Amino acid sequence: MAGLIPKLKDALIEQNCLPNTVATYCFWVRKLYGYCKLPASQWDGDLVRRWMLQLHADNYSAKSRKQAVRPVSLSTLNPQLSTLLA
């Protein structure tokens, strides 16, 4: 995981994301890693689904859960970010 956060930050900065957005995305990526302890290359839809259900069980709001899944789902929309998770 040591390389994922710097790469994620660089990719987001290249997309002109605001510092708050960068910090928020990095926060949620760290939370997902803390949940699964797997390298990002092994993250899949089932893992993300289980994590989202755990966030719900932990009483995270719907808004927070949407915010949490955004950096992960963004990788499927943006080839530059998807290479970080490959």
C-alpha positions as CSV (number, residue, x, y, z in Angstrom):
1,M,0.0,0.0,0.0
2,A,3.0,2.3,0.5
3,G,2.9,3.3,-3.2
4,L,-0.8,3.7,-3.7
5,I,-1.4,6.9,-1.7
6,P,1.3,8.9,-3.4
7,K,0.2,7.7,-6.8
8,L,-3.5,8.5,-6.0
9,K,-2.5,12.0,-4.9
10,D,-0.5,12.6,-8.1
11,A,-3.4,11.4,-10.3
12,L,-5.9,13.5,-8.4
13,I,-3.7,16.6,-8.5
14,E,-3.2,16.1,-12.3
15,Q,-7.0,16.2,-12.6
16,N,-7.0,19.5,-10.7
17,C,-8.8,18.1,-7.7
18,L,-9.0,20.4,-4.7
19,P,-6.8,19.6,-1.7
20,N,-9.8,18.7,0.4
21,T,-10.9,16.2,-2.3
22,V,-7.4,14.6,-2.4
23,A,-7.3,14.3,1.4
24,T,-10.8,12.8,1.5
25,Y,-10.1,10.2,-1.2
26,C,-6.9,9.2,0.5
27,F,-8.7,8.9,3.8
28,W,-11.3,6.5,2.3
29,V,-8.7,4.5,0.4
30,R,-6.8,4.0,3.7
31,K,-10.0,3.0,5.4
32,L,-10.7,0.3,2.8
33,Y,-7.1,-0.9,3.1
34,G,-7.5,-1.0,6.9
35,Y,-10.7,-3.1,6.4
36,C,-9.3,-5.7,4.1
37,K,-5.5,-5.6,4.5
38,L,-5.1,-6.5,0.8
39,P,-3.1,-4.7,-1.8
40,A,-5.3,-2.6,-4.1
41,S,-4.6,-4.9,-7.0
42,Q,-6.8,-7.5,-5.2
43,W,-9.7,-5.2,-4.5
44,D,-12.9,-6.3,-6.4
45,G,-16.6,-5.5,-6.4
46,D,-17.4,-8.1,-3.8
47,L,-14.8,-6.7,-1.4
48,V,-16.1,-3.2,-1.9
49,R,-19.7,-4.4,-1.4
50,R,-18.8,-6.1,1.9
51,W,-16.9,-3.0,3.0
52,M,-19.9,-0.8,2.2
53,L,-22.2,-3.1,4.2
54,Q,-19.7,-2.9,7.1
55,L,-19.8,0.9,6.9
56,H,-23.6,0.7,7.1
57,A,-23.4,-1.7,10.1
58,D,-21.0,0.8,11.7
59,N,-23.6,3.5,11.3
60,Y,-21.9,5.6,8.7
61,S,-24.4,7.8,6.9
62,A,-25.5,7.2,3.3
63,K,-23.6,10.4,2.3
64,S,-20.4,9.1,3.9
65,R,-20.8,5.7,2.2
66,K,-21.2,7.4,-1.1
67,Q,-18.1,9.5,-0.4
68,A,-16.2,6.4,0.6
69,V,-17.0,4.4,-2.6
70,R,-16.2,7.3,-4.9
71,P,-12.4,6.9,-5.0
72,V,-12.7,3.2,-5.6
73,S,-15.5,3.5,-8.3
74,L,-13.7,6.4,-9.9
75,S,-10.9,4.0,-10.9
76,T,-13.4,2.2,-13.3
77,L,-14.2,5.6,-15.0
78,N,-10.7,6.9,-15.3
79,P,-7.9,4.8,-16.9
80,Q,-5.2,6.8,-15.1
81,L,-6.7,5.9,-11.7
82,S,-7.5,2.4,-12.7
83,T,-3.8,1.7,-13.3
84,L,-3.3,2.4,-9.6
85,L,-5.6,-0.4,-8.6
86,A,-4.4,-2.9,-11.2
